[in-house]
Amino acid sequence: MKEGAEGAEPPEEPTIALEQVNQQTLRITMLLMFALFGVMFWAIWSDLITVFSYLDSITLWHYNATEAGAAVVKNVTMGSLLFAIIASMVAWALIRNLPGLLEVLVLSRLNMRQGASYAITTILNYIIIAVGAMTVFGSLGVSWDKLQWLAAALSVGLGFGLQVQRPGHHSANESLSSSNDLR
């Protein structure tokens, strides 16, 4: 670990306060209890709940897809929209509460440096975001081949936006603003 130019040590990664860990653990516990209640409710009353099969008969829009090399038209139903909403809520709850859950269940028991635990938490957040987005978009009929150009444009935009400013060098934004000033 190198020291800075003035001899100061690099800043530490942010730690999670005990109260924040307690709140996140309580929220995860409530989420798990709610999910368990939902599964038990579904197991007991699944024969009587016909509204969900009715939701699959309400078509919201159609989209073109390919299956086994053949083009087919698929439906996005009210049931798939409900599934997308529930999946996004679960992903949001997991993203919001993952640091506390990991801190309590796993990372507090391991002898790791703080930077490693922060990296693990961040990577798992990114994985949950990716899986949640793929699940939600897939249930709504949006496939990766429809989003590739958007991902490419966002990555190029982020690349220009995150450039480090060096003395004597100008970013693309500064060049554009200075050319607008000359007009």
ROKOL-992346 format. One record per residue: residue number from 0; x, y, z of N, C-alpha, C in turn. Coordinates in Angstrom, 3 decimals, decimal comma. Layout:
BEGIN
<NUM <X Y Z> <X Y Z> <X Y Z>>
...
***
This chain:
BEGIN
<0 <0,854 -1,166 0,000> <0,000 0,000 0,000> <0,897 1,225 0,000>>
<1 <0,756 2,084 -0,996> <1,580 3,276 -1,106> <0,929 4,423 -0,355>>
<2 <1,794 5,283 0,141> <1,294 6,472 0,792> <1,172 7,581 -0,232>>
<3 <0,358 8,568 0,051> <0,159 9,685 -0,864> <1,378 10,576 -0,914>>
<4 <1,339 11,628 -1,701> <2,461 12,529 -1,892> <2,804 13,268 -0,605>>
<5 <1,840 13,568 0,220> <2,088 14,287 1,464> <2,414 13,338 2,615>>
<6 <2,432 12,041 2,382> <2,718 11,069 3,429> <1,472 10,573 4,132>>
<7 <0,310 11,029 3,716> <-0,935 10,583 4,337> <-1,337 9,233 3,766>>
<8 <-2,001 8,442 4,586> <-2,465 7,140 4,121> <-3,713 7,323 3,277>>
<9 <-3,968 6,390 2,343> <-5,177 6,507 1,521> <-6,426 6,386 2,380>>
<10 <-7,510 7,014 1,953> <-8,745 6,961 2,754> <-9,301 5,549 2,814>>
<11 <-9,933 5,245 3,946> <-10,548 3,936 4,156> <-11,891 3,881 3,448>>
<12 <-12,324 2,680 3,079> <-13,646 2,498 2,513> <-14,674 2,736 3,611>>
<13 <-15,869 3,177 3,242> <-16,877 3,458 4,264> <-17,298 2,186 4,998>>
<14 <-17,480 2,319 6,301> <-17,945 1,187 7,098> <-19,452 1,311 7,280>>
<15 <-20,061 0,210 7,593> <-21,503 0,195 7,820> <-21,736 0,311 9,322>>
<16 <-22,527 1,282 9,724> <-22,819 1,498 11,130> <-23,662 0,344 11,665>>
<17 <-23,530 0,092 12,969> <-24,248 -1,010 13,603> <-25,759 -0,824 13,492>>
<18 <-26,239 0,402 13,651> <-27,678 0,660 13,544> <-28,178 0,381 12,128>>
<19 <-27,374 0,748 11,128> <-27,754 0,481 9,742> <-27,798 -1,024 9,478>>
<20 <-26,846 -1,767 10,021> <-26,838 -3,224 9,871> <-28,080 -3,817 10,522>>
<21 <-28,438 -3,320 11,704> <-29,636 -3,818 12,385> <-30,900 -3,542 11,569>>
<22 <-31,011 -2,337 10,992> <-32,183 -2,011 10,182> <-32,252 -2,881 8,934>>
<23 <-31,106 -3,088 8,275> <-31,096 -3,904 7,067> <-31,418 -5,356 7,392>>
<24 <-30,911 -5,858 8,502> <-31,211 -7,226 8,906> <-32,693 -7,378 9,226>>
<25 <-33,269 -6,397 9,889> <-34,701 -6,436 10,189> <-35,525 -6,410 8,904>>
<26 <-35,126 -5,573 7,937> <-35,860 -5,518 6,667> <-35,753 -6,833 5,910>>
<27 <-34,565 -7,450 5,900> <-34,394 -8,743 5,221> <-35,232 -9,810 5,914>>
<28 <-35,249 -9,804 7,242> <-36,054 -10,775 7,983> <-37,536 -10,594 7,666>>
<29 <-37,992 -9,350 7,617> <-39,392 -9,094 7,273> <-39,688 -9,529 5,840>>
<30 <-38,757 -9,294 4,924> <-38,939 -9,713 3,537> <-39,024 -11,234 3,443>>
<31 <-38,162 -11,937 4,162> <-38,196 -13,402 4,149> <-39,480 -13,938 4,777>>
<32 <-39,928 -13,317 5,864> <-41,183 -13,744 6,486> <-42,368 -13,497 5,547>>
<33 <-42,364 -12,366 4,852> <-43,418 -12,059 3,888> <-43,398 -13,064 2,738>>
<34 <-42,204 -13,411 2,251> <-42,092 -14,402 1,173> <-42,566 -15,773 1,650>>
<35 <-42,197 -16,156 2,866> <-42,646 -17,431 3,421> <-44,167 -17,448 3,568>>
<36 <-44,741 -16,353 4,039> <-46,193 -16,248 4,140> <-46,838 -16,375 2,761>>
<37 <-46,257 -15,721 1,759> <-46,794 -15,797 0,401> <-46,754 -17,209 -0,158>>
<38 <-45,650 -17,918 0,074> <-45,535 -19,301 -0,411> <-46,544 -20,195 0,300>>
<39 <-46,676 -20,039 1,614> <-47,641 -20,853 2,356> <-49,072 -20,523 1,935>>
<40 <-49,370 -19,245 1,731> <-50,695 -18,838 1,272> <-50,990 -19,445 -0,091>>
<41 <-49,996 -19,409 -0,984> <-50,177 -19,979 -2,320> <-50,378 -21,495 -2,240>>
<42 <-49,625 -22,177 -1,378> <-49,748 -23,631 -1,263> <-51,127 -24,028 -0,740>>
<43 <-51,660 -23,257 0,181> <-52,955 -23,597 0,769> <-54,104 -23,231 -0,171>>
<44 <-54,064 -22,053 -0,782> <-55,183 -21,534 -1,549> <-54,986 -21,588 -3,062>>
<45 <-54,014 -22,316 -3,553> <-53,716 -22,293 -4,994> <-54,874 -22,819 -5,845>>
<46 <-55,654 -23,744 -5,326> <-56,786 -24,259 -6,100> <-57,907 -23,229 -6,226>>
<47 <-58,006 -22,331 -5,264> <-59,094 -21,360 -5,275> <-58,715 -20,038 -5,941>>
<48 <-57,444 -19,815 -6,154> <-57,008 -18,548 -6,746> <-56,978 -18,705 -8,261>>
<49 <-58,011 -18,212 -8,907> <-58,083 -18,299 -10,368> <-57,805 -16,964 -11,034>>
<50 <-57,628 -15,926 -10,252> <-57,399 -14,610 -10,833> <-56,069 -14,566 -11,584>>
<51 <-55,082 -15,333 -11,133> <-53,786 -15,294 -11,803> <-53,846 -15,951 -13,176>>
<52 <-54,637 -16,993 -13,318> <-54,798 -17,572 -14,651> <-55,613 -16,638 -15,541>>
<53 <-56,504 -15,873 -14,950> <-57,257 -14,887 -15,716> <-56,339 -13,767 -16,208>>
<54 <-55,350 -13,376 -15,397> <-54,424 -12,319 -15,801> <-53,595 -12,715 -17,015>>
<55 <-53,363 -14,012 -17,204> <-52,619 -14,463 -18,380> <-53,447 -14,389 -19,653>>
<56 <-54,746 -14,200 -19,528> <-55,578 -14,083 -20,730> <-55,709 -12,639 -21,208>>
<57 <-55,253 -11,674 -20,409> <-55,311 -10,260 -20,794> <-54,000 -9,901 -21,481>>
<58 <-54,046 -9,700 -22,790> <-52,846 -9,369 -23,558> <-52,671 -7,857 -23,598>>
<59 <-51,472 -7,407 -23,207> <-51,177 -5,979 -23,219> <-50,551 -5,540 -24,539>>
<60 <-49,560 -6,301 -25,024> <-48,941 -6,025 -26,315> <-48,285 -7,284 -26,840>>
<61 <-47,894 -7,241 -28,101> <-47,237 -8,363 -28,764> <-45,814 -7,952 -29,119>>
<62 <-44,931 -8,944 -29,237> <-43,575 -8,682 -29,717> <-43,107 -9,867 -30,539>>
<63 <-42,149 -9,601 -31,417> <-41,593 -10,642 -32,279> <-40,391 -11,273 -31,601>>
<64 <-40,326 -12,595 -31,643> <-39,207 -13,337 -31,074> <-38,855 -14,471 -32,026>>
<65 <-37,694 -15,063 -31,812> <-37,296 -16,223 -32,617> <-37,132 -17,418 -31,699>>
<66 <-37,747 -18,508 -32,088> <-37,621 -19,770 -31,360> <-37,253 -20,845 -32,356>>
<67 <-36,146 -21,506 -32,141> <-35,654 -22,571 -33,016> <-35,511 -22,084 -34,456>>
<68 <-35,073 -20,835 -34,602> <-34,840 -20,283 -35,925> <-36,067 -19,758 -36,633>>
<69 <-37,226 -19,874 -36,033> <-38,463 -19,405 -36,658> <-38,975 -18,169 -35,919>>
<70 <-39,486 -17,222 -36,670> <-40,045 -16,010 -36,078> <-41,451 -16,299 -35,557>>
<71 <-41,681 -15,924 -34,311> <-42,994 -16,115 -33,694> <-43,422 -14,808 -33,030>>
<72 <-44,723 -14,635 -32,891> <-45,272 -13,481 -32,188> <-45,669 -13,945 -30,794>>
<73 <-45,143 -13,256 -29,785> <-45,450 -13,611 -28,398> <-46,258 -12,495 -27,759>>
<74 <-46,986 -12,855 -26,723> <-47,833 -11,909 -26,004> <-47,188 -11,525 -24,680>>
<75 <-47,338 -10,268 -24,308> <-47,030 -9,826 -22,954> <-48,376 -9,631 -22,279>>
<76 <-48,596 -10,396 -21,237> <-49,898 -10,390 -20,572> <-49,840 -9,599 -19,273>>
<77 <-50,982 -9,419 -18,684> <-51,066 -8,753 -17,392> <-50,333 -9,568 -16,324>>
<78 <-50,355 -10,888 -16,459> <-49,628 -11,752 -15,528> <-48,128 -11,545 -15,619>>
<79 <-47,603 -11,381 -16,836> <-46,165 -11,146 -16,971> <-45,794 -9,754 -16,471>>
<80 <-46,685 -8,784 -16,611> <-46,438 -7,456 -16,047> <-46,418 -7,516 -14,522>>
<81 <-47,347 -8,265 -13,928> <-47,364 -8,439 -12,477> <-46,091 -9,131 -12,004>>
<82 <-45,638 -10,152 -12,751> <-44,390 -10,830 -12,416> <-43,211 -9,863 -12,497>>
<83 <-43,186 -8,998 -13,509> <-42,095 -8,027 -13,653> <-42,084 -7,045 -12,489>>
<84 <-43,249 -6,617 -12,048> <-43,329 -5,692 -10,914> <-42,837 -6,364 -9,642>>
<85 <-43,261 -7,601 -9,403> <-42,824 -8,327 -8,205> <-41,326 -8,597 -8,260>>
<86 <-40,805 -8,985 -9,425> <-39,369 -9,247 -9,564> <-38,555 -7,982 -9,338>>
<87 <-39,038 -6,841 -9,813> <-38,298 -5,598 -9,589> <-38,335 -5,186 -8,123>>
<88 <-39,448 -5,442 -7,430> <-39,518 -5,130 -6,005> <-38,578 -6,016 -5,199>>
<89 <-38,509 -7,301 -5,540> <-37,600 -8,214 -4,838> <-36,151 -7,821 -5,099>>
<90 <-35,818 -7,499 -6,349> <-34,448 -7,087 -6,668> <-34,095 -5,797 -5,937>>
<91 <-35,021 -4,850 -5,888> <-34,770 -3,596 -5,181> <-34,536 -3,842 -3,689>>
<92 <-35,346 -4,704 -3,086> <-35,180 -5,004 -1,663> <-33,843 -5,689 -1,401>>
<93 <-33,439 -6,598 -2,288> <-32,151 -7,266 -2,105> <-30,989 -6,301 -2,284>>
<94 <-31,064 -5,433 -3,267> <-29,995 -4,457 -3,489> <-29,878 -3,515 -2,299>>
<95 <-30,993 -3,110 -1,774> <-31,001 -2,158 -0,660> <-30,490 -2,776 0,640>>
<96 <-30,742 -4,070 0,845> <-30,436 -4,691 2,125> <-29,275 -5,667 2,082>>
<97 <-28,648 -5,854 0,949> <-27,558 -6,813 0,834> <-26,361 -6,497 1,733>>
<98 <-25,916 -5,245 1,849> <-24,749 -4,990 2,700> <-24,946 -5,428 4,147>>
<99 <-26,089 -5,140 4,727> <-26,334 -5,548 6,111> <-26,419 -7,048 6,271>>
<100 <-27,072 -7,711 5,327> <-27,189 -9,164 5,382> <-25,821 -9,831 5,285>>
<101 <-24,999 -9,376 4,357> <-23,656 -9,946 4,224> <-22,809 -9,669 5,454>>
<102 <-22,924 -8,462 5,996> <-22,133 -8,103 7,171> <-22,478 -8,998 8,356>>
<103 <-23,767 -9,238 8,564> <-24,196 -10,025 9,719> <-23,915 -11,510 9,531>>
<104 <-24,260 -12,052 8,363> <-24,189 -13,496 8,176> <-22,815 -14,016 7,776>>
<105 <-22,061 -13,255 6,976> <-20,842 -13,809 6,395> <-19,598 -13,028 6,777>>
<106 <-19,560 -11,758 6,427> <-18,320 -10,992 6,506> <-17,855 -10,745 7,933>>
<107 <-18,762 -10,708 8,899> <-18,352 -10,508 10,289> <-17,632 -11,732 10,846>>
<108 <-17,837 -12,884 10,240> <-17,206 -14,115 10,717> <-15,884 -14,412 10,022>>
<109 <-15,596 -13,702 8,957> <-14,368 -13,931 8,209> <-13,330 -12,884 8,583>>
<110 <-12,078 -13,292 8,524> <-10,993 -12,365 8,799> <-10,543 -11,770 7,468>>
<111 <-11,241 -10,721 7,036> <-10,952 -10,090 5,747> <-10,637 -8,622 5,963>>
<112 <-9,903 -8,084 5,009> <-9,669 -6,650 5,029> <-10,942 -5,946 4,605>>
<113 <-11,057 -4,713 5,035> <-12,285 -3,966 4,779> <-12,501 -3,753 3,288>>
<114 <-11,451 -3,535 2,534> <-11,576 -3,340 1,092> <-12,116 -4,565 0,389>>
<115 <-11,720 -5,749 0,853> <-12,206 -6,986 0,236> <-13,696 -7,176 0,501>>
<116 <-14,142 -6,900 1,710> <-15,573 -7,047 2,001> <-16,394 -6,016 1,229>>
<117 <-15,864 -4,816 1,072> <-16,556 -3,795 0,278> <-16,651 -4,224 -1,181>>
<118 <-15,583 -4,808 -1,711> <-15,580 -5,277 -3,103> <-16,581 -6,413 -3,296>>
<119 <-16,646 -7,337 -2,351> <-17,592 -8,454 -2,446> <-19,027 -7,934 -2,449>>
<120 <-19,321 -7,016 -1,550> <-20,664 -6,447 -1,481> <-21,023 -5,719 -2,773>>
<121 <-20,086 -4,956 -3,313> <-20,346 -4,205 -4,541> <-20,573 -5,135 -5,722>>
<122 <-19,750 -6,165 -5,853> <-19,898 -7,109 -6,967> <-21,232 -7,850 -6,867>>
<123 <-21,618 -8,268 -5,667> <-22,911 -8,940 -5,513> <-24,081 -8,002 -5,811>>
<124 <-23,935 -6,727 -5,474> <-24,966 -5,758 -5,858> <-25,099 -5,684 -7,370>>
<125 <-23,966 -5,638 -8,072> <-24,001 -5,589 -9,536> <-24,624 -6,856 -10,115>>
<126 <-24,342 -8,007 -9,531> <-24,924 -9,260 -10,020> <-26,441 -9,248 -9,833>>
<127 <-26,898 -8,784 -8,679> <-28,341 -8,726 -8,427> <-29,011 -7,739 -9,377>>
<128 <-28,362 -6,610 -9,642> <-28,917 -5,641 -10,590> <-29,039 -6,273 -11,972>>
<129 <-27,992 -6,978 -12,411> <-28,011 -7,585 -13,750> <-29,077 -8,671 -13,853>>
<130 <-29,144 -9,560 -12,865> <-30,129 -10,644 -12,903> <-31,548 -10,080 -12,799>>
<131 <-31,752 -9,102 -11,929> <-33,069 -8,486 -11,808> <-33,498 -7,791 -13,088>>
<132 <-32,576 -7,063 -13,709> <-32,909 -6,370 -14,961> <-33,215 -7,368 -16,071>>
<133 <-32,423 -8,442 -16,169> <-32,688 -9,446 -17,206> <-34,033 -10,130 -16,977>>
<134 <-34,376 -10,398 -15,728> <-35,653 -11,036 -15,421> <-36,826 -10,120 -15,771>>
<135 <-36,738 -8,870 -15,352> <-37,825 -7,925 -15,611> <-37,972 -7,673 -17,106>>
<136 <-36,860 -7,374 -17,783> <-36,941 -7,094 -19,217> <-37,372 -8,325 -20,004>>
<137 <-36,909 -9,501 -19,607> <-37,310 -10,724 -20,298> <-38,788 -11,008 -20,167>>
<138 <-39,357 -10,751 -18,996> <-40,790 -10,997 -18,824> <-41,641 -9,978 -19,576>>
<139 <-41,056 -8,822 -19,899> <-41,786 -7,803 -20,652> <-41,517 -7,868 -22,147>>
<140 <-40,722 -8,846 -22,578> <-40,477 -9,033 -24,001> <-39,330 -8,227 -24,562>>
<141 <-38,511 -7,636 -23,712> <-37,356 -6,873 -24,172> <-36,145 -7,786 -24,069>>
<142 <-35,547 -8,100 -25,213> <-34,398 -9,004 -25,212> <-33,102 -8,217 -25,342>>
<143 <-31,993 -8,926 -25,131> <-30,682 -8,287 -25,147> <-30,358 -7,709 -26,516>>
<144 <-30,773 -8,373 -27,589> <-30,449 -7,856 -28,918> <-31,147 -6,524 -29,196>>
<145 <-32,214 -6,228 -28,464> <-32,873 -4,931 -28,602> <-32,199 -3,857 -27,758>>
<146 <-31,410 -4,269 -26,773> <-30,771 -3,314 -25,869> <-29,277 -3,154 -26,105>>
<147 <-28,677 -3,905 -27,025> <-27,230 -3,843 -27,216> <-26,766 -2,452 -27,614>>
<148 <-27,475 -1,817 -28,516> <-27,060 -0,486 -28,954> <-27,143 0,508 -27,812>>
<149 <-28,137 0,351 -26,932> <-28,271 1,245 -25,789> <-27,121 1,045 -24,808>>
<150 <-26,749 -0,217 -24,559> <-25,627 -0,497 -23,667> <-24,323 0,049 -24,243>>
<151 <-24,134 -0,081 -25,543> <-22,925 0,451 -26,177> <-22,882 1,974 -26,062>>
<152 <-24,003 2,626 -26,298> <-24,045 4,087 -26,202> <-23,805 4,556 -24,769>>
<153 <-24,380 3,852 -23,794> <-24,161 4,223 -22,396> <-22,709 4,035 -21,984>>
<154 <-22,075 2,962 -22,439> <-20,679 2,738 -22,061> <-19,767 3,787 -22,683>>
<155 <-20,042 4,195 -23,917> <-19,243 5,262 -24,532> <-19,481 6,576 -23,790>>
<156 <-20,721 6,858 -23,463> <-21,027 8,080 -22,724> <-20,388 8,101 -21,352>>
<157 <-20,409 6,971 -20,658> <-19,748 6,892 -19,357> <-18,242 7,049 -19,499>>
<158 <-17,694 6,483 -20,561> <-16,251 6,614 -20,790> <-15,840 8,062 -20,954>>
<159 <-16,619 8,835 -21,702> <-16,307 10,259 -21,853> <-16,585 11,021 -20,564>>
<160 <-17,611 10,641 -19,862> <-17,977 11,363 -18,649> <-17,055 11,114 -17,480>>
<161 <-16,394 9,972 -17,456> <-15,539 9,618 -16,326> <-14,062 9,859 -16,584>>
<162 <-13,734 10,596 -17,628> <-12,325 10,859 -17,910> <-11,727 11,680 -16,783>>
<163 <-10,493 11,327 -16,432> <-9,780 12,041 -15,379> <-9,202 13,315 -15,976>>
<164 <-9,396 14,421 -15,297> <-8,865 15,691 -15,775> <-7,382 15,781 -15,442>>
<165 <-6,575 16,020 -16,463> <-5,142 16,206 -16,270> <-4,801 17,631 -16,668>>
<166 <-3,806 18,210 -16,031> <-3,426 19,576 -16,397> <-2,999 19,634 -17,864>>
<167 <-3,509 20,623 -18,589> <-3,145 20,796 -19,989> <-4,000 19,995 -20,946>>
<168 <-4,866 19,133 -20,441> <-5,745 18,336 -21,292> <-7,180 18,783 -21,080>>
<169 <-7,958 18,713 -22,116> <-9,355 19,118 -22,029> <-10,236 17,922 -22,331>>
<170 <-11,353 17,850 -21,630> <-12,303 16,773 -21,900> <-13,157 17,130 -23,101>>
<171 <-13,924 16,175 -23,578> <-14,808 16,412 -24,720> <-15,857 17,459 -24,376>>
<172 <-16,334 17,476 -23,137> <-17,340 18,462 -22,740> <-16,776 19,873 -22,767>>
<173 <-15,515 20,044 -22,311> <-14,897 21,359 -22,341> <-14,664 21,812 -23,770>>
<174 <-14,285 20,894 -24,646> <-14,063 21,245 -26,044> <-15,359 21,688 -26,693>>
<175 <-16,450 20,992 -26,389> <-17,740 21,376 -26,952> <-18,200 22,726 -26,417>>
<176 <-18,025 22,955 -25,118> <-18,477 24,225 -24,554> <-17,623 25,378 -25,050>>
<177 <-16,312 25,170 -25,255> <-15,472 26,251 -25,754> <-15,775 26,544 -27,217>>
<178 <-16,150 25,530 -28,008> <-16,509 25,787 -29,401> <-17,843 26,513 -29,490>>
<179 <-18,739 26,282 -28,534> <-20,008 27,011 -28,512> <-19,792 28,467 -28,115>>
<180 <-18,775 28,733 -27,272> <-18,491 30,096 -26,858> <-17,929 30,921 -28,007>>
<181 <-17,236 30,281 -28,952> <-16,625 30,990 -30,063> <-17,652 31,449 -31,083>>
<182 <-18,808 30,826 -31,115> <-19,835 31,172 -32,114> <-20,515 32,453 -31,811>>
***
